[in-house]
Structures are given as C-alpha cells and as structure tokens.
Amino acid sequence: MISTILVPTTIKELAELSRLFFAWHACERINASCQDHLKLRTNLQPRLLLTFPSPQDEKIARYVKNLFAIYALDEIFSGVDISFLAINPADDIYIKSIPFGSRIPLLKRIKPLPQFGLKSGPNLQFFESIKLCDTSGLTLLNETDMLPIAPNWIEICNEAISSGVDFLVAGATYLGNQDLPSRIALHLNGNALYNTSSQYFMEEYLPLWRQSLANMCKYKLNAAYDIWLDLAISHSSEHRDRDRLGKKFLWLKNQPPLDDLIKFKSKMIIIPEIYNLGASIDALSQDQITRLPEEPTPKVLIHSRASIPGVLSYLLLHSRGILPGSSLDALAASIDGIKGFESTLAIL
C-alpha cells in the first residue's frame, strides 16, 4: 500500500504546486454525486510529503499548509509534512542540456563541479527526500507536472502492484512521439512507485544507487538519477573488460558488476497506470484524456507538462462541488498564461 505521496518541488514551482493541489481537489469530485469511486476507498490515507531544496522558510510552509486546507486535501491525505533540505546552493543546480560548443565555457563557470554533475540539484533532492519517506509502505513520487484524471487514482495505483511482487521501482517508460537515445529509451521515469517498505531498498540499494550515480557523474555530467541504471547497463555491456577501459569509460570501474545491474533492472517493473509523456508534441486532446481512465487497464496519472491545460480543463468540466468562485479566481491567477484555461473558467 502507498503510505507516502512525495512531491519534490522548489519555491519557483509554487504556481505548479497550486495546480497540482487543485487537480487533486477537482479529481476527487469527478462524478461526486454517484460516489462510485468510494467502493475502492480504503481507510488508509497516505501522507503527503513535500520537499524543497532551500533552507527553512516558514512563510512558504504556511502558504503550502493554507493551500492544503483550501483545497480540502485532508479528504485524500492523512496530513502534510514539509521538509526544507537546505542543499548547498553550489550543489543546487540544474542544467538540462549543454548547447553545442558551450561545454568548455560552461564548465569554466561551474567550479568546483558538484558531486552529482549538471543535474546535481534534482539528483540530491531525490536521494535526500526518499530517505524521509514512511517505511511502512510504498512511496509514490509525484512531480508537480503529473496530474490525476480519475477520482480513485490512489486506489488504482495500490492495485497495480500484486501482492508479494519483489520490486525496487514500479513506473512507466516514455510513451510519447519523440525519439529517445537507445541507451535510455526504456528507463523508468522518476515519477514512479518506490519500494520504501523494503529494508533492502532503503539500506542497500539506495546507498549503492547514490554512490554509483556520483561516480558516473564525474564523467557523464548530465546523468540523472532515473537514467543511471540503463546507462550503466548499456555501457557495461559494450565494455565488459573493465581492466582495459579508455579514459572516457573509467567510471565503469566503480559501477556494480554487469550481472548485478541486470538483476536490478529485472526488479524495475512497468505499470500502465502512469502515462508518461514529455515533449511538447505529446500534448493530449480532450478526447484522448477522456478515454484513458476507461481503458481495460485504466491510466489514471498523466505525466505531461504539455497536457496540463487539457487535464485541468477536463477536471473542471467533469467535477462537481468544486471550490467557491473566490478560490477559483485565485487558482486562475496562479496559473495565468496557460492557454485555454481562462476560457474554461469563463464557461463556469
């Protein structure tokens, strides 16, 4: 069972966090008059954990707790915890990609290079956050751009993992229209279920994952926590003799043996309940969003920044008993600039 919903976020993402809170609130009210979804409702509510990389900030904490109350999220969660990780500002960086010809000038500006490379901020936030999760159950990592489209999304995700299944991470590969590099085409996105109830995961695999990624980032500067395993397997398969590695692949000497990597990969399972997209060309239409929860194996969580306007419009049009107008006005202000959303509010 899921005991923690983990949302790693930043102060710059407060508007996105407000959208996520609203989506949870509105989703709870889809077809609320019939309450069919309560048939799957359990008495065990997960706890919501939000982490920020910045130092303690009581103003932000109050803002988040007020949002939690405004959107009546105590109907879904047993409570909310907010943790400020106080990551060193020199380590809290995120550079998605390096433009051609800019590598050397960029690296000259970033000295010393953080332990976890150019994506050090999100990498560190992941490892520090996952340690804070409840170990009595599973953890669903839910970034602010993954929104639900079915009122029983938590219950359906709970049912996605069969009893007794031995796994480390359960999530989704990329299902969009963009061509990913073959080495990482089948990696599980970070928005996933983590087996934090497993002593092995928390005490052995997680430290190994962290150290192995740190070793990789000395050479592959743009590596992220969710692609480490696939990159390590791909390169280890091509360079099986680790005693005869070129300088470019010396990092492989500090990776687990290939057989162990393959064993880890066998415990990364795919669940269809999370629909993982990413590129702007992957934006879903209203018709597509409407059909997803009705599939034989329903897709109930959409990870797609390009589809956020469509998902919010879908939730507004299908929800009943949502927030009073003043709160909706505040919501509209917080997501100003999202195409199509203001027109939907006008209809209401």
C-alpha positions in Angstrom: 0.0 0.0 0.0 1.1 3.6 -0.7 1.9 5.3 2.6 3.6 8.4 1.2 3.0 10.7 -1.8 6.3 12.5 -2.3 6.4 15.8 -4.1 9.9 17.2 -4.6 9.5 20.8 -5.7 11.1 24.3 -5.5 9.9 27.7 -4.5 9.9 28.7 -8.2 7.3 25.9 -8.7 4.7 27.3 -6.3 2.2 28.0 -9.2 2.7 24.5 -10.5 2.1 23.1 -6.9 -1.1 25.1 -6.7 -2.2 23.5 -10.0 -1.4 20.0 -8.6 -3.4 20.7 -5.4 -6.3 21.9 -7.4 -6.1 18.8 -9.7 -6.2 16.5 -6.6 -9.2 18.5 -5.2 -11.2 18.5 -8.5 -10.4 14.9 -9.3 -12.0 13.9 -6.0 -15.2 15.5 -7.3 -15.5 13.8 -10.6 -19.0 12.3 -10.7 -19.1 13.0 -7.0 -22.9 12.6 -6.9 -22.7 8.8 -7.5 -19.6 8.3 -5.3 -18.8 5.1 -7.2 -15.2 5.5 -6.6 -15.7 5.1 -2.9 -16.1 1.4 -3.4 -12.3 1.2 -3.8 -11.6 3.7 -1.0 -9.6 2.3 2.0 -9.3 3.6 5.5 -5.6 4.0 5.0 -4.8 7.5 3.7 -1.2 8.2 2.5 0.6 11.1 4.0 1.7 14.0 1.7 5.4 14.9 1.9 6.7 18.0 0.1 10.4 18.7 0.0 12.2 21.9 -1.0 16.0 22.1 -1.7 16.2 25.5 0.0 16.7 26.4 3.7 13.8 26.5 6.2 11.2 29.1 5.2 8.2 29.5 7.5 6.4 31.8 5.0 6.5 29.1 2.3 5.4 26.4 4.8 2.4 28.5 5.9 1.5 29.1 2.2 1.6 25.4 1.5 -0.4 24.4 4.6 -3.1 27.1 3.7 -3.3 25.6 0.1 -3.7 22.2 1.6 -6.6 23.4 3.8 -8.2 25.5 1.0 -8.3 22.5 -1.4 -9.6 20.2 1.4 -6.9 17.7 0.8 -7.4 16.1 4.2 -10.1 14.2 2.3 -7.3 12.4 0.4 -4.2 12.6 2.7 -3.8 11.9 6.4 -1.8 15.1 6.6 1.1 17.1 5.1 4.7 17.3 6.0 7.0 19.9 4.6 10.8 19.5 4.6 13.4 22.1 3.7 16.6 20.1 2.8 19.0 23.1 2.9 21.0 21.8 0.0 24.2 23.7 -0.5 23.4 26.4 -3.2 26.6 25.4 -5.1 25.2 21.9 -5.5 21.6 23.0 -6.2 22.0 23.4 -9.9 20.1 22.0 -12.9 21.2 22.4 -16.5 19.1 20.2 -18.7 21.4 20.2 -21.7 24.6 21.8 -23.0 24.3 23.7 -26.3 26.8 22.6 -28.9 30.1 24.3 -28.5 29.3 25.6 -25.0 30.6 22.7 -22.9 34.1 24.2 -22.1 32.9 27.8 -21.3 30.1 26.4 -19.1 32.4 24.1 -17.1 34.8 27.0 -16.5 31.9 28.9 -14.9 30.9 26.0 -12.7 33.9 25.2 -10.4 34.1 23.1 -8.5 31.7 20.8 -10.3 29.0 19.5 -7.9 29.2 15.8 -7.0 26.1 14.9 -9.0 27.0 16.9 -12.1 24.9 19.3 -14.0 21.7 17.9 -12.6 23.0 17.9 -9.1 20.0 19.7 -7.6 17.3 17.2 -8.6 19.6 14.3 -8.0 20.4 15.4 -4.5 16.8 16.3 -3.7 15.7 12.8 -4.8 18.1 11.0 -2.6 17.6 13.2 0.4 13.8 13.2 0.0 13.4 9.4 -0.4 15.1 8.9 3.0 12.3 10.9 4.7 9.5 8.7 3.4 7.5 6.3 5.6 9.0 2.8 5.5 5.7 1.1 6.4 4.5 1.3 2.8 5.3 2.3 -0.7 6.2 5.8 -1.9 4.7 7.4 -5.0 7.0 10.2 -6.3 4.7 12.8 -7.9 6.3 15.8 -9.5 4.2 18.9 -10.0 3.6 18.1 -13.7 2.0 14.7 -13.1 -1.8 15.1 -12.6 -4.6 12.6 -11.9 -7.6 12.1 -14.1 -9.6 9.6 -12.0 -11.0 10.0 -8.5 -9.7 6.7 -7.4 -6.2 7.2 -8.6 -4.5 6.2 -5.3 -6.6 3.0 -5.0 -5.9 2.0 -8.6 -2.1 2.6 -8.1 -2.3 0.4 -5.0 -3.9 -2.3 -7.0 -1.2 -2.0 -9.7 1.3 -3.9 -7.5 0.3 -7.6 -7.0 0.8 -8.9 -3.5 4.2 -10.5 -2.9 5.8 -8.9 -6.0 9.5 -8.3 -5.4 10.4 -5.0 -7.0 12.5 -1.9 -6.4 10.7 0.7 -8.6 7.4 0.5 -10.5 6.7 3.1 -13.1 6.4 4.0 -16.7 8.7 4.2 -19.7 8.4 7.1 -22.2 5.3 6.6 -24.3 5.4 9.8 -26.5 6.4 10.6 -30.0 9.9 11.8 -29.5 12.9 9.5 -30.3 14.9 9.0 -27.2 18.6 7.8 -27.3 18.6 4.0 -27.4 20.6 3.7 -24.2 17.8 5.2 -22.1 14.7 4.6 -24.3 13.4 2.0 -21.8 14.3 3.7 -18.5 11.6 4.2 -15.9 10.8 7.9 -15.3 11.3 9.3 -11.8 7.6 9.7 -11.3 7.1 6.1 -10.0 6.4 3.9 -7.0 9.4 3.2 -4.8 9.5 0.2 -2.5 10.4 2.1 0.6 8.9 -0.7 2.7 11.8 -2.9 1.7 14.8 -2.9 4.1 17.0 -3.9 1.2 15.8 -0.9 -0.9 16.4 1.6 1.8 19.6 0.3 3.4 21.5 -1.3 0.5 20.1 -0.4 -2.9 19.6 3.3 -2.3 23.1 4.0 -1.0 24.6 1.9 -3.9 22.4 3.9 -6.4 23.6 7.2 -4.9 27.3 6.3 -4.9 27.2 4.7 -8.4 25.5 7.8 -9.8 28.1 10.1 -8.2 30.8 8.0 -9.8 29.1 8.2 -13.1 28.6 12.0 -12.9 32.4 12.6 -12.8 32.4 11.6 -16.5 28.8 11.8 -17.7 28.0 15.3 -16.4 24.3 15.3 -17.4 23.3 12.0 -15.8 20.1 11.9 -13.8 19.1 9.5 -11.0 16.4 7.9 -13.1 18.6 7.0 -16.1 21.7 5.8 -14.1 20.8 2.1 -14.3 20.1 2.0 -18.0 23.3 3.9 -18.8 25.4 1.7 -16.6 23.9 -1.5 -18.2 24.4 -0.2 -21.8 28.0 0.9 -21.3 28.9 -2.2 -19.2 27.6 -4.4 -21.9 29.8 -2.8 -24.5 32.9 -2.7 -22.3 32.9 -6.0 -20.4 36.6 -6.0 -19.7 36.9 -3.3 -17.0 40.7 -3.7 -16.8 41.1 -2.3 -20.3 38.9 0.8 -20.3 39.7 4.0 -22.1 39.8 7.3 -20.1 36.3 8.1 -21.2 34.9 5.0 -19.5 36.9 4.8 -16.4 33.8 5.5 -14.4 32.7 1.9 -15.2 35.3 0.6 -12.8 33.2 2.0 -9.9 29.9 0.5 -11.1 28.4 -2.7 -9.8 29.1 -5.8 -11.9 27.0 -6.2 -15.1 25.2 -9.3 -13.7 24.1 -7.2 -10.6 23.0 -4.3 -12.8 20.8 -6.7 -14.9 19.4 -8.2 -11.7 18.5 -4.7 -10.5 16.8 -4.0 -13.9 14.7 -7.1 -13.5 13.2 -5.5 -10.4 12.1 -2.4 -12.3 8.6 -3.1 -13.3 6.3 -1.2 -15.7 2.8 -0.3 -14.6 0.4 1.2 -17.2 -1.5 3.3 -14.6 1.1 6.1 -15.1 1.0 7.6 -18.6 4.5 9.1 -19.1 4.9 11.7 -21.9 7.2 14.7 -22.1 7.8 16.6 -25.3 5.6 19.4 -26.5 4.5 17.2 -29.4 2.9 14.8 -26.9 0.1 17.1 -25.8 -3.1 15.1 -25.3 -6.5 16.1 -26.7 -9.7 16.2 -24.6 -10.9 13.0 -26.3 -7.7 11.2 -25.5 -7.8 12.3 -21.9 -11.4 11.2 -21.6 -10.7 7.7 -22.9 -7.6 7.0 -20.7 -9.5 6.1 -17.4 -11.9 3.9 -19.3 -9.3 1.6 -20.8 -9.3 -2.1 -19.6 -6.2 -1.1 -17.5 -7.0 2.5 -16.7 -4.4 5.2 -17.0 -5.0 7.5 -14.0 -1.9 9.7 -13.8 -0.6 11.8 -16.7 3.0 13.0 -16.6 3.0 15.5 -19.4 3.7 19.2 -19.0 2.3 19.9 -22.5 -1.0 18.3 -21.5 -1.6 20.2 -18.2 -4.0 22.7 -19.8 -6.1 19.9 -21.3 -6.1 17.9 -18.0 -7.2 21.0 -16.0 -9.9 21.7 -18.4 -11.0 18.1 -18.3 -11.2 18.2 -14.5 -13.1 21.4 -14.4 -15.7 20.2 -16.9 -16.2 16.8 -15.1 -16.1 17.8 -11.5 -18.9 18.7 -9.2 -18.9 20.7 -5.9 -15.5 22.3 -6.6 -14.2 25.4 -4.9 -16.2 28.6 -4.5 -15.5 31.3 -7.1 -13.1 33.3 -5.0 -10.7 30.3 -4.7 -11.1 29.6 -8.4 -10.1 33.2 -9.1 -7.0 32.7 -7.0 -6.3 29.5 -8.9 -6.7 31.2 -12.3 -4.3 33.9 -11.2 -1.7 31.3 -10.1 -1.8 29.7 -13.5 -2.1 32.8 -15.6 -0.8 32.3 -19.1 -1.9 28.7 -19.6 -3.6 28.6 -22.9 -7.3 27.5 -22.8 -7.7 27.5 -19.0 -9.1 31.0 -18.6 -11.7 30.3 -21.2 -12.8 27.2 -19.3 -13.2 29.3 -16.1 -15.3 31.8 -18.1 -17.7 29.0 -19.1 -18.2 28.1 -15.4 
